[in-house]
Amino acid sequence: MRYALKVQYRGKNYAGSQIQFGGKCKSSPQGSEVESTIQGELEKALSTLIFGDTENKNRQVKTIFSGRTDKGVNSLGQVVHFDTDKDIVASDFVYHLNEILPEDISISDLRQVDNRFHAQKSAKRRYYRFEFVNRRYKNAFDGDLMRVKYPTDIKRMQNALDYLVGEHDFSSFKSSGTLNPSKICFIESAKVTRQGDHVIIDIVGNRFLYNMVRTIVGTLLEIEGHNLPPEHMKDVLEAKDRRKAGQTVSPYGLTLIEVTY
C-alpha cells in the first residue's frame, strides 16, 4: 500500500530535505558520514513506528519527496510518499509519528493513495513564498529573515516579475548544481505584496530549477538596488546566462507552501 504525507518543517537545522552523503553529523550505512536531513529524520521515525527497528536495512521505510529543498528552506506543504504492507490508521499514526519526530518537523496530513501516485512525478504545481524585511534598522524579532536596507518599490518589482509568467527557458536562474538537463519551466503566477515592512513574493509553477526562486529574488533586488528598469528581468531571462542574473539570496525566508496534483 502507498501512503502520502504532508510534511511541515523548519529547515535551519538541516542540510536540506534530501539525504546527502559526505557531511559531518551522522554515520550512514555505507560507512561514510551524512548530515542530518528532513528525509533522514522522517525515514528513521517511520521505520521506528512501523517496524520498531531502524538498524535492519531490510526493515527501513524509504520515502520519495515532491522535490528537494535546500538547507534553511522551510515547508508548510512538502508531499512525501512511502510504501508499506502494514495497515495504518491515519489519526493514530500521525499522532505517534509526530511524537517521534524532532520538534522542527511535523506531519499535518496522511492518506492512502493509488500505487501509481508519485510524490515527485505526479505533481502538477508547486507554490513557493519568499519573505524578507525591508527596513534600515534591525529588529530583535526579525529572526533569520533577510533584511534589505534600501527602499523597494512594489510596483516596479511586480512589473519585473510579470516577465517571468508563462513558459520559458530559465537557464539564467539555475544554479550550477542543477542535475536535470531540462531548463524549461512554466510559471503560472508571480506576485509581490507588502505587509508593513515585510515584502512577500509568491511564485507558482509546474517545476523549479535548483535555487531558481532565490536567484529570481536576487535579480529583483539587483534591479531595485541599482535602480535598473524592470525590463532588465526580461533581458536576463532571454540571455539564458547565469552570469546575467543577480546573486542567489539566503535560503532563510523561503518556504514551500503547497504542492498540488
C-alpha positions in Angstrom: 0.0 0.0 0.0 1.2 3.5 -0.7 0.7 6.5 1.6 1.2 10.2 1.1 2.3 12.5 3.9 2.1 16.3 4.1 5.3 17.4 5.9 6.0 20.7 7.6 9.5 21.7 8.7 11.9 24.4 9.6 15.0 23.9 7.5 17.5 25.9 9.6 18.9 22.9 11.4 19.1 20.5 8.5 21.4 20.1 5.4 18.2 20.1 3.2 15.3 17.8 2.6 17.2 15.0 0.8 19.7 12.6 2.3 23.2 13.5 1.1 26.5 11.8 1.9 29.8 13.4 2.7 28.6 15.6 5.6 29.7 15.5 9.2 26.9 14.6 11.6 25.7 11.1 11.3 27.1 7.8 10.1 25.5 6.3 7.0 25.0 2.5 6.4 27.8 2.7 3.8 30.3 3.9 6.5 30.6 7.5 5.2 29.0 10.4 7.1 25.8 12.2 6.4 24.4 15.5 7.7 21.0 15.5 9.3 18.3 15.9 6.7 14.5 16.0 6.7 14.4 12.8 4.8 16.7 11.0 7.2 14.7 12.0 10.2 11.4 11.1 8.6 12.6 7.7 7.4 14.1 7.0 10.9 10.8 7.9 12.5 8.7 5.9 10.0 10.9 2.8 10.4 10.7 3.1 14.2 6.9 3.4 14.2 6.2 0.7 11.6 8.9 -1.9 12.4 10.2 -0.8 15.8 13.6 -1.0 14.2 16.0 1.4 12.4 19.1 -0.8 12.2 17.9 -3.6 9.9 18.3 -2.3 6.3 15.6 -4.7 5.2 13.1 -3.1 7.5 13.7 0.5 6.8 11.0 2.7 5.2 12.1 4.6 2.1 10.5 7.9 1.1 10.1 9.9 -2.1 9.8 13.7 -1.8 7.9 16.0 -4.2 11.1 17.9 -4.6 14.3 19.0 -3.0 14.6 21.9 -0.6 18.0 23.3 0.5 19.4 23.9 3.9 17.5 26.7 5.6 14.4 26.4 3.4 11.1 25.8 5.3 8.0 23.8 4.3 4.3 24.0 5.0 3.3 21.6 2.3 6.0 19.2 1.3 4.5 16.0 0.0 6.2 12.6 0.6 5.1 9.1 -0.3 6.2 5.7 1.1 5.1 2.1 0.7 4.3 -0.4 3.4 2.3 -3.6 3.8 1.2 -2.5 7.3 -2.4 -1.3 7.8 -2.3 2.3 9.1 -5.0 4.2 11.0 -4.3 7.7 9.9 -5.2 9.7 13.0 -3.3 7.4 15.4 -0.3 7.1 13.0 0.1 10.9 12.5 -0.1 11.4 16.3 2.6 8.9 17.1 4.8 9.9 14.2 4.8 13.5 15.4 5.7 12.4 18.9 8.8 10.6 17.4 9.9 13.4 15.0 12.1 16.3 16.1 10.3 19.4 17.3 11.0 21.3 14.0 9.4 18.6 11.8 5.7 17.7 11.8 3.1 15.8 9.8 -0.1 17.6 9.1 -1.9 15.0 6.9 -1.7 11.3 5.9 -3.8 9.5 3.4 -3.7 6.3 1.4 -3.1 6.9 -2.4 -3.2 4.8 -5.5 0.0 2.9 -6.2 0.5 4.9 -9.4 0.8 8.1 -7.3 4.4 9.5 -7.2 5.1 12.5 -5.0 7.5 14.0 -7.4 6.4 12.9 -10.9 2.6 13.3 -10.3 3.0 16.9 -9.0 1.3 19.5 -11.3 2.0 22.7 -9.4 4.4 23.9 -6.7 3.9 27.1 -4.7 6.9 28.9 -3.1 7.0 32.0 -1.0 10.0 34.2 -0.2 9.7 36.8 2.6 12.2 39.5 3.6 12.3 42.5 5.9 12.6 45.9 4.1 13.9 48.2 6.8 17.1 50.1 7.6 17.3 49.1 11.2 17.2 45.6 12.6 14.5 44.3 15.0 15.1 41.6 17.7 12.1 39.7 16.2 13.3 39.5 12.6 14.6 36.0 13.2 16.5 34.6 10.3 14.7 36.7 7.6 17.0 38.6 5.2 16.9 42.4 5.8 17.1 44.7 2.8 18.1 48.2 4.0 17.3 50.3 0.9 13.7 51.1 -0.2 12.0 48.8 -2.6 9.1 49.7 -5.0 6.5 47.0 -5.1 5.0 48.2 -8.4 8.4 48.1 -10.1 9.1 44.7 -8.6 5.7 43.4 -9.9 6.4 44.7 -13.4 9.7 42.8 -13.4 8.1 39.6 -12.2 5.5 39.8 -14.9 8.1 39.0 -17.5 8.6 35.6 -15.9 5.0 34.4 -16.2 4.5 31.7 -18.9 6.7 29.0 -20.3 10.4 30.0 -20.6 13.9 28.7 -20.6 15.1 29.6 -17.0 18.8 28.9 -17.6 19.7 32.3 -16.3 18.3 31.5 -12.9 19.6 28.0 -12.4 22.4 27.0 -10.1 25.4 25.0 -11.3 24.1 22.2 -9.1 21.1 21.6 -11.4 21.2 18.0 -12.5 18.1 17.9 -14.7 19.1 18.9 -18.2 15.6 20.4 -18.9 15.6 24.2 -18.1 12.0 24.8 -19.3 9.5 25.8 -16.6 6.0 27.2 -16.7 5.3 30.0 -14.2 1.6 30.3 -13.6 1.8 33.4 -11.4 4.3 35.6 -9.7 3.1 38.2 -7.2 4.7 40.6 -4.8 3.0 42.2 -1.8 4.0 44.3 1.2 2.7 43.8 4.7 4.1 46.6 6.9 7.9 46.4 6.5 7.8 42.8 5.2 7.9 42.0 1.5 6.4 38.8 0.3 7.0 37.2 -3.1 4.7 34.3 -4.2 5.6 32.2 -7.2 3.6 29.2 -8.5 4.9 27.0 -11.3 4.9 23.4 -12.6 8.6 23.0 -11.6 11.6 24.9 -10.4 15.3 24.6 -11.1 17.9 24.4 -8.3 18.0 27.8 -6.5 15.7 29.3 -9.1 13.4 31.2 -6.7 16.3 32.6 -4.7 18.1 33.8 -7.9 14.9 35.4 -9.1 14.7 37.3 -5.8 18.3 38.2 -6.1 17.7 39.7 -9.5 14.7 41.6 -8.3 16.9 43.1 -5.5 19.6 44.0 -8.0 17.1 45.8 -10.1 15.9 47.8 -7.1 19.3 48.3 -5.5 20.8 49.7 -8.8 17.6 51.4 -10.0 17.6 49.3 -13.2 14.4 49.3 -15.3 12.0 46.4 -14.6 12.7 45.3 -18.2 16.1 44.2 -17.0 14.4 41.0 -15.8 13.3 40.3 -19.4 16.9 40.8 -20.6 18.2 38.4 -18.0 15.6 35.8 -18.9 16.3 35.9 -22.6 20.1 35.8 -22.1 19.9 32.2 -20.8 23.2 33.1 -19.0 23.5 32.7 -15.2 26.1 35.5 -15.1 23.5 38.0 -16.1 21.2 37.4 -13.1 21.6 38.6 -9.6 23.0 36.8 -6.6 21.4 33.7 -5.1 20.0 35.1 -1.8 19.8 33.5 1.6 17.5 30.5 1.9 16.1 31.9 5.1 12.7 33.3 4.3 11.9 30.7 1.5 9.0 28.3 2.2 7.5 25.6 0.1 3.8 26.5 0.7 1.9 23.8 -1.3 2.3 21.0 -3.9 -0.9 20.2 -5.9 -1.7 17.1 -8.0 
